[in-house]
Amino acid sequence: MSFYQRVLGHPFVYNRIRPFVVGGIDWSPLYEKLESGPGDVIVDVGCGTGIAHDYLRGFAAYFGFDTDQVAIDFARQNKSGPNVTYTCGIFTAEDIARIQPTRIILAGLLHHLSDGDALSLLRMCAQAPSVKRIATSDVVYLPKQFVSNALAYFDRGKFVRKPAQYVDLITQAGLRIVRQDVVRSHPTNGKALYFMTALEPGG
């Protein structure tokens, strides 16, 4: 990992500096799409520093996965609680069979994955009998959105796509799009635009 990537991935930069650069970040629209409740078992793939816990209002169990040890250590220290488990590693089919999640969060993840890896992950989620809803959010390239596109270009993720390209991966995986939106990073001041979806099996 380059020095540039390490700096952008540091918890302080991710949680404090990045929101300032993009004019604020409010993930409420993503978690509204998840439609989770107190009885749900939630898996957060690419959980980062545990931001989900600022938005989730209740769950039976939460499992966060990320390949960044620094982010996982931060989450364990600052976002721990009953029925909360963090794992530094890749989320696998064995994990999904063991955990039996009902809701899966893919927040800011797909634009870090190649088409092949993204499709494999989406298919794995689509084929899990326990999964009822998946929520995704990713930076996106959009016509004439020069500021947002520039921010997307400098994102650590190297697979930023247009909306139609995200949709193509989702449908190939056998998922149905319940809702899709382009959402500003913050409702009043946000400079970055995100492509968000609510997905269900059976596409």
N, C-alpha and C positions, 0 to 999 in steps of 0.2 A: 504494500500500500504506500502511495506517495505521501510526502509531507503535506501536500495540498489536501489530500483526502483525509489524512489524520486530523488536520486542523478542523475541517468542516464537520468531522464526525465526533469531535470532542463534546461531551455532554453540555458544558457551559455554552459553547458556540451553538449547538443544536437547539438548546432550550431557551437561550437568551438572545444571542446575536442574530440568528437566522430569522426569528419572528420580527425583529426590528427591521431587518433588510427588506422583507417582503411586505411590511406595513401591518404586521400582526397576523396571528394564525388562530382561527377558531374552527376546531374539528367537529363542532356540534352537528353539522349536516351529515357527516359520515356516520356518526353513532346513532343518529335518528334512522338512517337506512338499515342499520344492524338490527333494530327492533328487539333488543335483548331484554330479558327480565330476570327476576330473582332465581328462577329455576334453570337458567341456561348454563351450559358448560361452554366457556369461551376459549378459543385458541386465537392468539394474536401472533401472526407470523411476521417477523421483522418488527418486533415490539419496541426496539430501541430502548429509550430510557424510561419506558413505562407510562407514556403520556395517556394511554387509554384510561388510566385510573382517575384522570381528571374529568372524565365524561361518563364512564359506566356508573350506573346507579344501583346495580345489584346483580349478583350472579351466584350460582351454586359453586362454581370453580372457575379459575382463570389460569391459563397456561401461556406464558410468553416465551417465544423462541427468537433468538437473534444470533448471528455469527460474530457479533462484535462484543468481545469480552468486557471492554470498558463500559459500554452501554448497559450490559447485563449487570455488572457490578454496581453501577449507579442505581439501576432499578431495584435491585435487591436491598440496597441501603435506604432508598427513599420512597419506594412504592410497594413495600411488602405488606402483608396482611393475611388474615385467615383465608385458607383455600386459594392462595396465590403461589404459583410455582414458575420460576424462570429457568430456562435452559439455554446455555450457550452452545449452539449447534444448529444444524439444518433440520427442519421439520420433515419427517419421513412418513411413509405409509404405516410403519410400525407404531409411530406416535399416534396417528389418527385412529388406528384400531384399538390402541390401549386407552386413549382418552375419551373416545366417542363424543366429540364436540357437537353441539347443536348450532353454534354460531362461530364463524371464522372471520377475523379481521385481516385484511391485506392492505394496510395503510402505508402508502409510499413505497410499495415493494415491487410491483410489476415492472416499473421503469428501471429497476436494477437488474432485471433478468432478461436473458436472451429469449427469443421466441420459443425455442425448444424447452428451456427451463420453465418459462412462464406457463406454457401449455401443459407440461407435466404436472406442475403444481395445481393448476386449475382443474385438470382432469381428476387428480387424486381427491380433491375436495368435492367435485361433482359426484364421484362414485361412492362416497362414504354415506351409508344409509342414515346415519344419525344427523347429518348436516341439513339444517333447514334454511339457513340464510348466510350469505357471504357479503361483506361490504368491502369495496375497494376505493382507493383514492390515489391518483397519480398526477404528477406534472404532465403537461400536454402541450403540443404544438398546435396553435390555432391561427387562422388567417388574420392578418393585420393586428395581432396582439403583440406588438414589438417588445414591450417591456417584459411581459410574462414569458414570451418566447426566449428572451435573453436570459432571464433567470433560470428557465428550464435548461438552456444550453450549458450553463455553469453548474448545474446540479451534479452531485456525485454519481447519480445513475446515468449510465451510458446508453440506455435503451428507451429514451423518451419517445413517445409515439403520438400520432394523431388519433382523435377519437375513434375513427373507423378502424384503425389498426388494433386498438384495444378491444373493440367490439368483435372483430374477427377472431381474436384469440379466445374470447369468452364463449362465443358460439361454437367454435371448433371443439371446445372442451366439453360441450354438452350442458352448458348452463343457460338458464333463461334470465334475461334482463328484466327485472321488475321495474326498475327506475334507473335513469341515467341523467346526470346533470353536469354542467360546467359551473363550478362554484368558486367564487373569489376567496382567497385565503383568509380574509377578514371582511365582514359584510360592509364596513364603511371605508376602511383604509387599505384593504388588501391590494397588492400589486401583482401577486401571482395567481394564476388560474389553475384549478385542479379538475380533472375528470373523475367523477365519482359514480359508482354504480351500486345498486342493490341486486343481488343475484340469488337465484334458487335453482336447485337441480331440476333437470327435465327440459333442457333447451331444445 
